[in-house]
Amino acid sequence: MTAVQVHPTQANAERRYVVTRADLPLSCPMPSMALWNSHPRVYLPIEAEGESDCPYCGAHFVLQD
């Protein structure tokens, strides 16, 4: 039996990310991103304003309804 390898997406590869409510609570890097080559995970408040910037890498997240 062969194990299937799942490779996480590269962290901080984009400057802008569109996220949905399914992605909440929002963190940068996101759970689907590799953490080993990025900054520490930080949770971002996005619900109130609909947008948030990561204080570490400056990635801009936009909440899509």
PyMOL Python script that loads the backbone (N, CA, C, O; Angstrom):
from pymol import cmd

cmd.read_pdbstr("""\
ATOM      1  N   MET A   1       0.849  -1.179   0.000  1.00  0.00           N
ATOM      2  CA  MET A   1       0.000   0.000   0.000  1.00  0.00           C
ATOM      3  C   MET A   1       0.893   1.240   0.000  1.00  0.00           C
ATOM      4  O   MET A   1       1.838   1.327   0.784  1.00  0.00           O
ATOM      5  N   THR A   2       0.599   2.183  -0.864  1.00  0.00           N
ATOM      6  CA  THR A   2       1.371   3.405  -0.982  1.00  0.00           C
ATOM      7  C   THR A   2       0.659   4.525  -0.248  1.00  0.00           C
ATOM      8  O   THR A   2      -0.541   4.736  -0.422  1.00  0.00           O
ATOM      9  N   ALA A   3       1.412   5.238   0.576  1.00  0.00           N
ATOM     10  CA  ALA A   3       0.837   6.366   1.305  1.00  0.00           C
ATOM     11  C   ALA A   3       0.726   7.567   0.371  1.00  0.00           C
ATOM     12  O   ALA A   3       1.627   7.831  -0.425  1.00  0.00           O
ATOM     13  N   VAL A   4      -0.364   8.277   0.474  1.00  0.00           N
ATOM     14  CA  VAL A   4      -0.567   9.479  -0.319  1.00  0.00           C
ATOM     15  C   VAL A   4       0.023  10.647   0.452  1.00  0.00           C
ATOM     16  O   VAL A   4      -0.311  10.874   1.615  1.00  0.00           O
ATOM     17  N   GLN A   5       0.907  11.387  -0.211  1.00  0.00           N
ATOM     18  CA  GLN A   5       1.513  12.539   0.443  1.00  0.00           C
ATOM     19  C   GLN A   5       0.743  13.803   0.070  1.00  0.00           C
ATOM     20  O   GLN A   5       0.477  14.065  -1.103  1.00  0.00           O
ATOM     21  N   VAL A   6       0.400  14.562   1.074  1.00  0.00           N
ATOM     22  CA  VAL A   6      -0.285  15.827   0.859  1.00  0.00           C
ATOM     23  C   VAL A   6       0.714  16.925   1.166  1.00  0.00           C
ATOM     24  O   VAL A   6       1.249  16.998   2.272  1.00  0.00           O
ATOM     25  N   HIS A   7       0.961  17.774   0.190  1.00  0.00           N
ATOM     26  CA  HIS A   7       1.910  18.857   0.371  1.00  0.00           C
ATOM     27  C   HIS A   7       1.154  20.144   0.657  1.00  0.00           C
ATOM     28  O   HIS A   7       0.295  20.546  -0.128  1.00  0.00           O
ATOM     29  N   PRO A   8       1.461  20.791   1.768  1.00  0.00           N
ATOM     30  CA  PRO A   8       0.788  22.058   2.064  1.00  0.00           C
ATOM     31  C   PRO A   8       1.211  23.130   1.063  1.00  0.00           C
ATOM     32  O   PRO A   8       2.294  23.063   0.481  1.00  0.00           O
ATOM     33  N   THR A   9       0.340  24.116   0.874  1.00  0.00           N
ATOM     34  CA  THR A   9       0.674  25.218  -0.020  1.00  0.00           C
ATOM     35  C   THR A   9       1.748  26.072   0.628  1.00  0.00           C
ATOM     36  O   THR A   9       1.930  26.050   1.845  1.00  0.00           O
ATOM     37  N   GLN A  10       2.452  26.817  -0.196  1.00  0.00           N
ATOM     38  CA  GLN A  10       3.517  27.665   0.311  1.00  0.00           C
ATOM     39  C   GLN A  10       2.931  28.818   1.117  1.00  0.00           C
ATOM     40  O   GLN A  10       2.003  29.492   0.669  1.00  0.00           O
ATOM     41  N   ALA A  11       3.465  29.033   2.280  1.00  0.00           N
ATOM     42  CA  ALA A  11       2.990  30.122   3.134  1.00  0.00           C
ATOM     43  C   ALA A  11       3.488  31.462   2.605  1.00  0.00           C
ATOM     44  O   ALA A  11       4.602  31.566   2.092  1.00  0.00           O
ATOM     45  N   ASN A  12       2.664  32.465   2.736  1.00  0.00           N
ATOM     46  CA  ASN A  12       3.019  33.838   2.403  1.00  0.00           C
ATOM     47  C   ASN A  12       3.443  34.013   0.954  1.00  0.00           C
ATOM     48  O   ASN A  12       4.250  34.893   0.654  1.00  0.00           O
ATOM     49  N   ALA A  13       2.920  33.202   0.057  1.00  0.00           N
ATOM     50  CA  ALA A  13       3.271  33.304  -1.357  1.00  0.00           C
ATOM     51  C   ALA A  13       2.518  34.444  -2.042  1.00  0.00           C
ATOM     52  O   ALA A  13       2.993  34.994  -3.036  1.00  0.00           O
ATOM     53  N   GLU A  14       1.368  34.793  -1.522  1.00  0.00           N
ATOM     54  CA  GLU A  14       0.549  35.847  -2.113  1.00  0.00           C
ATOM     55  C   GLU A  14       0.525  37.054  -1.183  1.00  0.00           C
ATOM     56  O   GLU A  14       0.834  36.938   0.003  1.00  0.00           O
ATOM     57  N   ARG A  15       0.164  38.195  -1.717  1.00  0.00           N
ATOM     58  CA  ARG A  15       0.021  39.397  -0.894  1.00  0.00           C
ATOM     59  C   ARG A  15      -1.437  39.611  -0.503  1.00  0.00           C
ATOM     60  O   ARG A  15      -1.725  40.357   0.433  1.00  0.00           O
ATOM     61  N   ARG A  16      -2.368  38.954  -1.222  1.00  0.00           N
ATOM     62  CA  ARG A  16      -3.801  39.123  -0.958  1.00  0.00           C
ATOM     63  C   ARG A  16      -4.475  37.763  -1.026  1.00  0.00           C
ATOM     64  O   ARG A  16      -4.266  36.999  -1.968  1.00  0.00           O
ATOM     65  N   TYR A  17      -5.287  37.471  -0.017  1.00  0.00           N
ATOM     66  CA  TYR A  17      -6.017  36.212   0.047  1.00  0.00           C
ATOM     67  C   TYR A  17      -7.494  36.504   0.265  1.00  0.00           C
ATOM     68  O   TYR A  17      -7.851  37.348   1.088  1.00  0.00           O
ATOM     69  N   VAL A  18      -8.345  35.813  -0.466  1.00  0.00           N
ATOM     70  CA  VAL A  18      -9.793  35.902  -0.259  1.00  0.00           C
ATOM     71  C   VAL A  18     -10.188  34.655   0.529  1.00  0.00           C
ATOM     72  O   VAL A  18      -9.908  33.530   0.114  1.00  0.00           O
ATOM     73  N   VAL A  19     -10.848  34.873   1.679  1.00  0.00           N
ATOM     74  CA  VAL A  19     -11.242  33.778   2.554  1.00  0.00           C
ATOM     75  C   VAL A  19     -12.753  33.804   2.742  1.00  0.00           C
ATOM     76  O   VAL A  19     -13.405  34.812   2.469  1.00  0.00           O
ATOM     77  N   THR A  20     -13.299  32.692   3.209  1.00  0.00           N
ATOM     78  CA  THR A  20     -14.729  32.596   3.477  1.00  0.00           C
ATOM     79  C   THR A  20     -14.945  32.295   4.950  1.00  0.00           C
ATOM     80  O   THR A  20     -13.988  32.075   5.692  1.00  0.00           O
ATOM     81  N   ARG A  21     -16.192  32.286   5.368  1.00  0.00           N
ATOM     82  CA  ARG A  21     -16.505  31.984   6.771  1.00  0.00           C
ATOM     83  C   ARG A  21     -16.061  30.574   7.158  1.00  0.00           C
ATOM     84  O   ARG A  21     -15.830  30.301   8.336  1.00  0.00           O
ATOM     85  N   ALA A  22     -15.942  29.689   6.189  1.00  0.00           N
ATOM     86  CA  ALA A  22     -15.456  28.329   6.465  1.00  0.00           C
ATOM     87  C   ALA A  22     -13.996  28.343   6.918  1.00  0.00           C
ATOM     88  O   ALA A  22     -13.538  27.383   7.539  1.00  0.00           O
ATOM     89  N   ASP A  23     -13.260  29.412   6.619  1.00  0.00           N
ATOM     90  CA  ASP A  23     -11.854  29.535   7.003  1.00  0.00           C
ATOM     91  C   ASP A  23     -11.670  30.110   8.407  1.00  0.00           C
ATOM     92  O   ASP A  23     -10.542  30.194   8.894  1.00  0.00           O
ATOM     93  N   LEU A  24     -12.749  30.503   9.054  1.00  0.00           N
ATOM     94  CA  LEU A  24     -12.665  31.109  10.386  1.00  0.00           C
ATOM     95  C   LEU A  24     -12.524  30.044  11.458  1.00  0.00           C
ATOM     96  O   LEU A  24     -13.091  28.965  11.288  1.00  0.00           O
ATOM     97  N   PRO A  25     -11.819  30.269  12.530  1.00  0.00           N
ATOM     98  CA  PRO A  25     -11.059  31.474  12.813  1.00  0.00           C
ATOM     99  C   PRO A  25      -9.857  31.580  11.873  1.00  0.00           C
ATOM    100  O   PRO A  25      -9.208  30.582  11.561  1.00  0.00           O
ATOM    101  N   LEU A  26      -9.577  32.788  11.436  1.00  0.00           N
ATOM    102  CA  LEU A  26      -8.541  33.044  10.444  1.00  0.00           C
ATOM    103  C   LEU A  26      -7.178  33.157  11.101  1.00  0.00           C
ATOM    104  O   LEU A  26      -7.004  33.869  12.090  1.00  0.00           O
ATOM    105  N   SER A  27      -6.219  32.446  10.538  1.00  0.00           N
ATOM    106  CA  SER A  27      -4.846  32.560  11.013  1.00  0.00           C
ATOM    107  C   SER A  27      -3.919  32.736   9.831  1.00  0.00           C
ATOM    108  O   SER A  27      -4.234  32.323   8.716  1.00  0.00           O
ATOM    109  N   CYS A  28      -2.789  33.343  10.074  1.00  0.00           N
ATOM    110  CA  CYS A  28      -1.737  33.464   9.072  1.00  0.00           C
ATOM    111  C   CYS A  28      -0.470  32.894   9.698  1.00  0.00           C
ATOM    112  O   CYS A  28      -0.054  33.346  10.765  1.00  0.00           O
ATOM    113  N   PRO A  29       0.141  31.917   9.057  1.00  0.00           N
ATOM    114  CA  PRO A  29      -0.313  31.234   7.866  1.00  0.00           C
ATOM    115  C   PRO A  29      -1.553  30.393   8.157  1.00  0.00           C
ATOM    116  O   PRO A  29      -1.799  29.984   9.292  1.00  0.00           O
ATOM    117  N   MET A  30      -2.324  30.148   7.101  1.00  0.00           N
ATOM    118  CA  MET A  30      -3.545  29.360   7.237  1.00  0.00           C
ATOM    119  C   MET A  30      -3.185  27.890   7.454  1.00  0.00           C
ATOM    120  O   MET A  30      -2.078  27.479   7.108  1.00  0.00           O
ATOM    121  N   PRO A  31      -4.092  27.090   8.017  1.00  0.00           N
ATOM    122  CA  PRO A  31      -3.798  25.680   8.294  1.00  0.00           C
ATOM    123  C   PRO A  31      -3.341  24.883   7.072  1.00  0.00           C
ATOM    124  O   PRO A  31      -2.614  23.901   7.217  1.00  0.00           O
ATOM    125  N   SER A  32      -3.756  25.291   5.875  1.00  0.00           N
ATOM    126  CA  SER A  32      -3.350  24.566   4.667  1.00  0.00           C
ATOM    127  C   SER A  32      -1.951  24.945   4.195  1.00  0.00           C
ATOM    128  O   SER A  32      -1.442  24.370   3.233  1.00  0.00           O
ATOM    129  N   MET A  33      -1.333  25.903   4.862  1.00  0.00           N
ATOM    130  CA  MET A  33      -0.005  26.380   4.465  1.00  0.00           C
ATOM    131  C   MET A  33       1.074  25.763   5.340  1.00  0.00           C
ATOM    132  O   MET A  33       0.843  25.444   6.507  1.00  0.00           O
ATOM    133  N   ALA A  34       2.238  25.602   4.764  1.00  0.00           N
ATOM    134  CA  ALA A  34       3.378  25.082   5.517  1.00  0.00           C
ATOM    135  C   ALA A  34       3.780  26.089   6.585  1.00  0.00           C
ATOM    136  O   ALA A  34       3.879  27.285   6.313  1.00  0.00           O
ATOM    137  N   LEU A  35       4.005  25.614   7.771  1.00  0.00           N
ATOM    138  CA  LEU A  35       4.389  26.492   8.871  1.00  0.00           C
ATOM    139  C   LEU A  35       5.898  26.539   9.055  1.00  0.00           C
ATOM    140  O   LEU A  35       6.424  27.520   9.579  1.00  0.00           O
ATOM    141  N   TRP A  36       6.591  25.511   8.639  1.00  0.00           N
ATOM    142  CA  TRP A  36       8.024  25.406   8.904  1.00  0.00           C
ATOM    143  C   TRP A  36       8.841  26.516   8.250  1.00  0.00           C
ATOM    144  O   TRP A  36       9.908  26.864   8.756  1.00  0.00           O
ATOM    145  N   ASN A  37       8.368  27.080   7.138  1.00  0.00           N
ATOM    146  CA  ASN A  37       9.150  28.116   6.457  1.00  0.00           C
ATOM    147  C   ASN A  37       8.471  29.479   6.527  1.00  0.00           C
ATOM    148  O   ASN A  37       8.618  30.303   5.624  1.00  0.00           O
ATOM    149  N   SER A  38       7.742  29.705   7.585  1.00  0.00           N
ATOM    150  CA  SER A  38       6.990  30.938   7.715  1.00  0.00           C
ATOM    151  C   SER A  38       7.178  31.526   9.110  1.00  0.00           C
ATOM    152  O   SER A  38       7.992  31.045   9.899  1.00  0.00           O
ATOM    153  N   HIS A  39       6.426  32.554   9.391  1.00  0.00           N
ATOM    154  CA  HIS A  39       6.447  33.179  10.715  1.00  0.00           C
ATOM    155  C   HIS A  39       5.527  32.404  11.654  1.00  0.00           C
ATOM    156  O   HIS A  39       4.781  31.537  11.198  1.00  0.00           O
ATOM    157  N   PRO A  40       5.562  32.695  12.955  1.00  0.00           N
ATOM    158  CA  PRO A  40       4.653  32.012  13.888  1.00  0.00           C
ATOM    159  C   PRO A  40       3.195  32.269  13.507  1.00  0.00           C
ATOM    160  O   PRO A  40       2.858  33.332  12.986  1.00  0.00           O
ATOM    161  N   ARG A  41       2.347  31.298  13.769  1.00  0.00           N
ATOM    162  CA  ARG A  41       0.918  31.444  13.446  1.00  0.00           C
ATOM    163  C   ARG A  41       0.307  32.522  14.342  1.00  0.00           C
ATOM    164  O   ARG A  41       0.517  32.534  15.555  1.00  0.00           O
ATOM    165  N   VAL A  42      -0.444  33.414  13.728  1.00  0.00           N
ATOM    166  CA  VAL A  42      -1.131  34.481  14.437  1.00  0.00           C
ATOM    167  C   VAL A  42      -2.583  34.487  13.969  1.00  0.00           C
ATOM    168  O   VAL A  42      -2.855  34.339  12.777  1.00  0.00           O
ATOM    169  N   TYR A  43      -3.507  34.657  14.900  1.00  0.00           N
ATOM    170  CA  TYR A  43      -4.933  34.694  14.562  1.00  0.00           C
ATOM    171  C   TYR A  43      -5.341  36.138  14.293  1.00  0.00           C
ATOM    172  O   TYR A  43      -4.972  37.051  15.032  1.00  0.00           O
ATOM    173  N   LEU A  44      -6.107  36.325  13.224  1.00  0.00           N
ATOM    174  CA  LEU A  44      -6.452  37.666  12.764  1.00  0.00           C
ATOM    175  C   LEU A  44      -7.946  37.937  12.923  1.00  0.00           C
ATOM    176  O   LEU A  44      -8.770  37.109  12.535  1.00  0.00           O
ATOM    177  N   PRO A  45      -8.299  39.093  13.492  1.00  0.00           N
ATOM    178  CA  PRO A  45      -9.713  39.472  13.594  1.00  0.00           C
ATOM    179  C   PRO A  45     -10.187  40.016  12.254  1.00  0.00           C
ATOM    180  O   PRO A  45      -9.701  41.051  11.796  1.00  0.00           O
ATOM    181  N   ILE A  46     -11.125  39.331  11.627  1.00  0.00           N
ATOM    182  CA  ILE A  46     -11.579  39.754  10.306  1.00  0.00           C
ATOM    183  C   ILE A  46     -13.093  39.931  10.240  1.00  0.00           C
ATOM    184  O   ILE A  46     -13.601  40.570   9.319  1.00  0.00           O
ATOM    185  N   GLU A  47     -13.810  39.377  11.197  1.00  0.00           N
ATOM    186  CA  GLU A  47     -15.278  39.388  11.127  1.00  0.00           C
ATOM    187  C   GLU A  47     -15.871  40.795  11.138  1.00  0.00           C
ATOM    188  O   GLU A  47     -16.805  41.059  10.381  1.00  0.00           O
ATOM    189  N   ALA A  48     -15.374  41.688  11.952  1.00  0.00           N
ATOM    190  CA  ALA A  48     -15.984  43.010  12.103  1.00  0.00           C
ATOM    191  C   ALA A  48     -15.806  43.893  10.873  1.00  0.00           C
ATOM    192  O   ALA A  48     -16.768  44.501  10.401  1.00  0.00           O
ATOM    193  N   GLU A  49     -14.599  43.967  10.356  1.00  0.00           N
ATOM    194  CA  GLU A  49     -14.302  44.868   9.242  1.00  0.00           C
ATOM    195  C   GLU A  49     -14.366  44.197   7.873  1.00  0.00           C
ATOM    196  O   GLU A  49     -14.537  44.869   6.856  1.00  0.00           O
ATOM    197  N   GLY A  50     -14.227  42.860   7.849  1.00  0.00           N
ATOM    198  CA  GLY A  50     -14.233  42.153   6.578  1.00  0.00           C
ATOM    199  C   GLY A  50     -12.875  42.086   5.911  1.00  0.00           C
ATOM    200  O   GLY A  50     -12.733  41.477   4.851  1.00  0.00           O
ATOM    201  N   GLU A  51     -11.868  42.710   6.524  1.00  0.00           N
ATOM    202  CA  GLU A  51     -10.496  42.696   6.022  1.00  0.00           C
ATOM    203  C   GLU A  51      -9.540  42.701   7.201  1.00  0.00           C
ATOM    204  O   GLU A  51      -9.871  43.189   8.281  1.00  0.00           O
ATOM    205  N   SER A  52      -8.349  42.151   6.984  1.00  0.00           N
ATOM    206  CA  SER A  52      -7.346  42.150   8.035  1.00  0.00           C
ATOM    207  C   SER A  52      -5.973  41.951   7.411  1.00  0.00           C
ATOM    208  O   SER A  52      -5.838  41.267   6.396  1.00  0.00           O
ATOM    209  N   ASP A  53      -4.958  42.549   8.020  1.00  0.00           N
ATOM    210  CA  ASP A  53      -3.576  42.400   7.569  1.00  0.00           C
ATOM    211  C   ASP A  53      -2.771  41.640   8.603  1.00  0.00           C
ATOM    212  O   ASP A  53      -2.951  41.836   9.805  1.00  0.00           O
ATOM    213  N   CYS A  54      -1.889  40.780   8.142  1.00  0.00           N
ATOM    214  CA  CYS A  54      -1.011  40.043   9.041  1.00  0.00           C
ATOM    215  C   CYS A  54       0.099  40.975   9.518  1.00  0.00           C
ATOM    216  O   CYS A  54       0.761  41.617   8.703  1.00  0.00           O
ATOM    217  N   PRO A  55       0.308  41.053  10.831  1.00  0.00           N
ATOM    218  CA  PRO A  55       1.355  41.940  11.340  1.00  0.00           C
ATOM    219  C   PRO A  55       2.771  41.441  11.039  1.00  0.00           C
ATOM    220  O   PRO A  55       3.721  42.221  11.109  1.00  0.00           O
ATOM    221  N   TYR A  56       2.926  40.171  10.709  1.00  0.00           N
ATOM    222  CA  TYR A  56       4.249  39.622  10.421  1.00  0.00           C
ATOM    223  C   TYR A  56       4.653  39.815   8.965  1.00  0.00           C
ATOM    224  O   TYR A  56       5.711  40.377   8.682  1.00  0.00           O
ATOM    225  N   CYS A  57       3.813  39.353   8.042  1.00  0.00           N
ATOM    226  CA  CYS A  57       4.206  39.337   6.623  1.00  0.00           C
ATOM    227  C   CYS A  57       3.474  40.371   5.784  1.00  0.00           C
ATOM    228  O   CYS A  57       3.839  40.600   4.631  1.00  0.00           O
ATOM    229  N   GLY A  58       2.440  41.002   6.349  1.00  0.00           N
ATOM    230  CA  GLY A  58       1.708  42.025   5.620  1.00  0.00           C
ATOM    231  C   GLY A  58       0.671  41.490   4.655  1.00  0.00           C
ATOM    232  O   GLY A  58       0.071  42.267   3.912  1.00  0.00           O
ATOM    233  N   ALA A  59       0.440  40.175   4.642  1.00  0.00           N
ATOM    234  CA  ALA A  59      -0.586  39.612   3.758  1.00  0.00           C
ATOM    235  C   ALA A  59      -1.935  40.221   4.097  1.00  0.00           C
ATOM    236  O   ALA A  59      -2.276  40.393   5.267  1.00  0.00           O
ATOM    237  N   HIS A  60      -2.690  40.541   3.070  1.00  0.00           N
ATOM    238  CA  HIS A  60      -4.005  41.165   3.236  1.00  0.00           C
ATOM    239  C   HIS A  60      -5.071  40.114   2.994  1.00  0.00           C
ATOM    240  O   HIS A  60      -5.090  39.475   1.942  1.00  0.00           O
ATOM    241  N   PHE A  61      -5.963  39.932   3.967  1.00  0.00           N
ATOM    242  CA  PHE A  61      -7.046  38.957   3.880  1.00  0.00           C
ATOM    243  C   PHE A  61      -8.365  39.682   3.734  1.00  0.00           C
ATOM    244  O   PHE A  61      -8.627  40.662   4.432  1.00  0.00           O
ATOM    245  N   VAL A  62      -9.199  39.198   2.821  1.00  0.00           N
ATOM    246  CA  VAL A  62     -10.524  39.778   2.568  1.00  0.00           C
ATOM    247  C   VAL A  62     -11.552  38.676   2.780  1.00  0.00           C
ATOM    248  O   VAL A  62     -11.437  37.590   2.211  1.00  0.00           O
ATOM    249  N   LEU A  63     -12.562  38.963   3.607  1.00  0.00           N
ATOM    250  CA  LEU A  63     -13.627  37.992   3.892  1.00  0.00           C
ATOM    251  C   LEU A  63     -14.707  38.124   2.830  1.00  0.00           C
ATOM    252  O   LEU A  63     -15.303  39.187   2.661  1.00  0.00           O
ATOM    253  N   GLN A  64     -14.950  37.036   2.119  1.00  0.00           N
ATOM    254  CA  GLN A  64     -15.967  37.003   1.079  1.00  0.00           C
ATOM    255  C   GLN A  64     -17.207  36.316   1.642  1.00  0.00           C
ATOM    256  O   GLN A  64     -17.121  35.204   2.164  1.00  0.00           O
ATOM    257  N   ASP A  65     -18.347  36.970   1.538  1.00  0.00           N
ATOM    258  CA  ASP A  65     -19.596  36.386   2.036  1.00  0.00           C
ATOM    259  C   ASP A  65     -20.245  35.503   1.009  1.00  0.00           C
ATOM    260  O   ASP A  65     -21.305  34.932   1.267  1.00  0.00           O
TER     261      ASP A  65
END
""", "prot")
cmd.dss("prot")
cmd.show_as("cartoon", "prot")
cmd.util.cbc("prot")
cmd.orient("prot")
